[in-house]
Amino acid sequence: MRQGRKRKGDGDEGLAFARLCRAAAEDKKARDVVILDVRGISSVTDYFVVCSGDVQPQLRAIAEEIERRLREDAGRRARGIDGLRGSHWVVLDYGDVVVHVFQHALRLHYGLEQLWSDAPRMA
């Protein structure tokens, strides 16, 4: 387990950031936005935010809105972003939160929610 990670029930800044990501995605009409709590089952991150868009320009708009909102509202910048240009899957890595923005068909194909089915969904 990464040093400094919080346990369930602690004041959790990561969950607040994940919720901010969800709100930004929903503002750009992302579909089926879920937050998965992967603490204790992943050594990579604490939360996955998974959402879908219909076409590549929408994926880009969702990712850019998440990036803008976290920078402006929380002072956070992504450690890395992959897939922004012409891709059907964009990943934004904030360390404790990793956001996956899929084109809907690709999301179904990869099934991250099924791969991480042990992870509780957060409200």
C-alpha positions in Angstrom: 0.0 0.0 0.0 1.2 3.5 -0.8 2.5 5.5 2.1 0.1 8.3 3.2 -3.1 6.7 1.8 -6.2 7.2 3.9 -8.4 4.4 5.1 -12.1 4.3 4.7 -13.8 6.6 7.1 -11.0 9.0 7.3 -11.4 12.6 6.0 -10.8 11.7 2.3 -9.6 14.5 0.0 -9.3 12.0 -2.9 -13.0 11.2 -2.7 -13.8 15.0 -2.9 -11.6 15.2 -6.0 -13.3 12.2 -7.5 -16.6 13.8 -6.9 -15.4 17.1 -8.5 -14.3 15.0 -11.6 -17.7 13.4 -11.7 -19.5 16.8 -11.6 -17.3 18.2 -14.4 -17.9 15.1 -16.5 -21.7 15.4 -16.0 -21.6 19.1 -16.9 -20.4 17.9 -20.4 -23.1 15.3 -20.6 -20.9 12.2 -19.8 -22.9 9.0 -19.6 -22.9 6.5 -16.7 -20.4 8.3 -14.5 -19.2 6.0 -11.6 -16.6 6.4 -8.9 -14.9 3.2 -7.8 -13.1 3.0 -4.5 -10.1 0.9 -5.2 -8.2 1.5 -1.9 -6.9 -1.7 -0.6 -7.3 -3.6 -3.9 -5.0 -1.3 -6.0 -1.6 0.0 -5.3 -1.8 2.5 -8.1 -4.6 4.8 -7.0 -7.4 5.3 -4.5 -10.3 6.0 -6.9 -11.3 5.4 -10.5 -13.8 7.7 -12.1 -15.2 6.0 -15.2 -17.5 7.7 -17.7 -18.6 7.5 -21.4 -19.2 9.9 -24.3 -20.6 9.2 -27.7 -18.0 10.7 -30.0 -14.4 11.7 -29.9 -15.0 15.5 -29.6 -17.2 14.9 -26.6 -14.5 12.8 -25.0 -12.1 15.6 -25.4 -14.6 18.2 -24.0 -15.2 16.0 -21.0 -11.5 15.5 -20.3 -10.7 19.2 -20.8 -13.6 20.2 -18.4 -12.3 17.9 -15.8 -8.8 19.2 -16.2 -10.0 22.8 -16.1 -12.2 22.3 -13.0 -9.6 20.5 -11.0 -7.0 23.2 -11.8 -9.3 26.2 -11.1 -11.4 24.8 -8.2 -8.9 22.6 -6.4 -5.5 23.8 -7.6 -4.7 20.3 -9.0 -2.9 19.4 -12.2 -2.9 16.0 -13.8 0.4 14.0 -13.5 -0.3 12.7 -16.9 -2.9 12.7 -19.6 -3.1 10.1 -22.4 -5.3 9.7 -25.4 -6.5 13.3 -25.8 -5.8 13.5 -29.5 -8.0 11.3 -31.7 -8.4 8.5 -29.2 -11.5 6.7 -28.0 -10.2 6.4 -24.4 -8.7 9.3 -22.4 -7.0 8.8 -19.1 -6.2 11.6 -16.6 -3.9 10.6 -13.8 -4.1 12.7 -10.6 -2.4 10.2 -8.4 -5.1 9.4 -5.9 -7.7 9.7 -8.6 -7.5 8.2 -12.2 -10.2 9.3 -14.6 -11.2 7.1 -17.6 -13.2 8.7 -20.3 -14.4 6.1 -22.9 -16.3 6.1 -26.1 -19.3 4.0 -25.0 -18.6 0.9 -27.2 -14.9 0.8 -26.0 -16.0 1.0 -22.4 -18.3 -2.0 -22.9 -15.4 -3.9 -24.6 -12.9 -3.3 -21.8 -15.4 -3.6 -18.9 -13.3 -1.8 -16.2 -16.3 -2.0 -13.8 -16.3 -5.7 -14.2 -12.6 -6.0 -13.8 -12.8 -4.0 -10.5 -16.1 -5.5 -9.4 -14.8 -5.9 -5.8 -14.5 -2.1 -5.6 -17.4 -0.3 -4.0 -19.2 2.3 -6.0 -19.2 5.7 -4.2 -22.1 8.1 -4.1 
